[in-house]
Each structure stands twice: as structure tokens, then as C-alpha cells.
């Protein structure tokens, strides 16, 4: 049942609303990438170890991924504007908490709350854009929305490097406070109030997915630290069993399951989810070892380490529009599959030049190839995922697709942490017990620099291997029907009328 919202203010300009929504979206994306640059500084500032600092990212990703499937429906029920503003407030207050954290445990807890705020924000941006723009303008609007992600990948590391170098790691979180306040004020004024819809909520599904993912990630991430003892394996097996129960419940739930399993009957949707899961795994998994190498292995400052990734961001931004024009003409296996394969090759290439004495230009070359690969992956996967779905299922398909990407990111963060600790222990057998303390003091001593850098390089083989699985999956894409979206013909109604005001 739909309950329209009333009001008397004039209709909102959708382009103004789009830019306001992009501000909040930009903030949470920057905060995802900005932390990677600051992780070595957090190691030092909070006197902790690699196994703990990985939880700073994993806690955020876990709390971001699990609610995504339900926060979109909460937006439908209570209004996307209300959920968006609520998410901004939660995220901004959690950022203040992060910056004031005096221990690694407090920072991890604050990052988890940040993740909840991000999960409230993300689905609302897409939902509002879809509903306030006519169908002939949605592509352009979504292009602007997608470009924000590309800009954030450049701004996040650079801003993080400058803030860490000049003010300290705390300021990567404090910077969100004025941005969040401005975003809330603008959202109240310019984001339209939209009609709401009644929904039933799969509470059991939320609980099962959260519990299963937590115990799985906890077991993987803490395994090396606790020598893979019995209770670690119990945690992993229990997580897998709960996930199996989650899938069973989704199949049995006849109301509104979190994941409508019927979506996976479409081959291209299933393959796109596999591919984006591997991409999320790789992007999350590669950042910590590379940033640790650049700062602790070679002695670069956070700012200079971040500048190393500028070619990737520039090439992705420049080539993405070119690739986007080919998405409706070329078979997705040729673009997305090639991109995933190329990204895997770039990571392997990077492992060969990750030595303490490597000149910067040798590192920049594979990073530039990553930029080309990125441009070939995101748009083809996103467009192919929902192309064959009817419009009535496009929203649910988009939610599942984005959640799969976040689940991949969570597992990538946990998996790379395990492998890094394992390889450091193997490459530095004598100093392994004290390696964490050496890392905290900045650049590692020359006597262990080669082994330390080699350990970090070897850990990149994991995301490279996972990307190859995604590339293989893309080989099984069916050629989609290009042109008009499969469900577009059924869309006759004009977009919902929008009303300004709170």
C-alpha cells in the first residue's frame, strides 16, 4: 500500500537534490578510502598491532554490509529522505567518536557505528535519484552519481595523507563533522519528501545474515593470532552453518525475504554478483598491504604514498565514460572479463616490484594498469546485473548486488589480514614476535625491510587469484538484449511527484 506524503512547498529541482545526495555519498566513500592511508599511523598512535588495526576496517565493512538489504526497505517505509538524514547524523556523530578514541577497542566500536550510518545513507541516494528523474534523464543522473565514486577514490587517499602528515590520524574523522552538518542542513531543505510504501521486514533474515557473517569473519581474521585452534574452527563452521540456515529461510519465506532467490534464475545477474564479489574482495584486500609497504617498507610519507595511486584514479575517471558508451554494444564478457583479468595481472606485476629500493616509477606502472582495469569493470558489471530483470525486481536486484560487493569487501579485509600475518611470520622467523613493534615506529629497520616487503607482496597473490575467479565467471555471461532495458517497456507512468520540505 502506498501512502502519499503531502505538502505545499514548490517542487524541488531534481538536479539540486542530486548534488545534495552526492555530498553525503561522497563523504562515506571518502571515509572508506581515507582510512587505508592512515592505518600505519593508527598502528603507532594507538600502540596496537596489525591484527587489531585490520578490525578498524572490518568492523566498518561488517556494519555497512549487513543492514544494506533492510535499510532500503526502511527508506520505502519511513521515507528515503528521513533515512538519509538519520544516516548522516549517525555517521557524523560516529566520526566524532572515532576521532576522540583513545584505544583501538573504542575506535573499532565507533567505526562499527559509522558503518551503520553508511548503510542508512547509500540505498536512499539511489532510490531518490530513480524516483525523481524521468527515465530519459536517469542515465545521466546515475552517471553523475557514479562519477562521485571515482572522485572519492582520488580525494580520499590524498586528503588522508595530508591530514595524517599535518594534523594526525584523528583528523581523517574530524573532517567529516563540518561536512556532515552541511549535508544535513542541505538535505532538510533540498531533498524531496517522497511517498512511502508499507513493507514487511525479514527480522529473522537480518539476524541470521549478521550472525553468520560475524562468526565467519571473526574466525578467519583471528585464526592466525590464535594458531587456528579448535574454537577458531568452531567459529568458522558455525558461521557457515548459520549462512546455510539463512539461505534456507530465504527460500521458505513467502512474504518479503531479504534476498529473493528467484533473482538468481537470471544467469547474468548471478554471474555479475560473483564478479562484483571478487572485485570487492580484491579492492578491500589490496589496500592495507600496499599502503603498509609504501609507508613502512619504503619510508614514504602518507601523502607521498597516496600520490602513488593518483594515476589509477585519473585513468579510471578518464576511461570510464569511454567504456560506458560501449556497455550497450559489446558483450559484457569481453569488457568486464578482460578488466578483471587485467587487474589480476597488475597485482601480480606489483608484487615483482615491491622492494624497499624500488623507484616510484616502477610502482606507478602497474598502478596505472589498475586504473585501466577499473574502468572496464564497474559499469559493465552494474549494467549487466539488472538489465534482464523486470523493473519490479530492479530495486531488489540492485540491493542484493551492492550487498554482495560489501560482503566480498568484508571477506577480503579479513582474508588479507590472515595472509599478511602468516607471511610476515614466515619471512621474519627470528623477529616475527617483535615485527609489530618495529612497524609501529615508522619505516622498518633495514635488516628486516626486504623480508617485510616480500611478505606484503606475497599477500597480494590472494586478491589476484580471487579476481581470476571473477574473470572466469564472466566467460559464462549470456549476451544480453541491448537497447532498451528488458523491463522498460512496462514503465509507462511518470516519475512520482516530489515535494520539498522536511
Protein Blocks (a to p, Z undefined) as FASTA:
>chain_A
ZZddddfbdcddfklmmmmmmmmmmmmmmmmmmmmmmmmmmmmmnopafklmmmmmmmmm
mmmmmmmmmmmmmmmmnopklmmmmmmmmmmmmmmmmmmpcbfklmmmmmmmmmmmmmmm
mmmmmmmmmmmpcfklmmmmmmmmmmmmmmmmmmmmmmmmmmmmmnojklmmmmmmmmmm
mmmmmmmmmmccdddddddddfklmmmmmmmmmmmmmmmmmmmmnoopaklmmmmmmmmm
mmmmmmmmmmmmmklgfblfklmmpmklmmmmmmmmmmmmmmmmmmmmmmmmmmmmnopa
fklmmmmmmmmmmmmmmmmmmmmmmmmmpcfklmmmmmmmmmmmmmmmmmmmmcfklcfk
lmmmmmmmmmmmmmmmmmmmmmmmmmmpcfklmmmmmmmmmmmmmmmmmmmmmmmmmmmm
mmmmmmmmmlmmmmmmmmmnopadfklmmmmmmmmmmmmmmmmmmmmmmmmmmmmpccdd
ehjdfklmmmmbdcddddedZZ
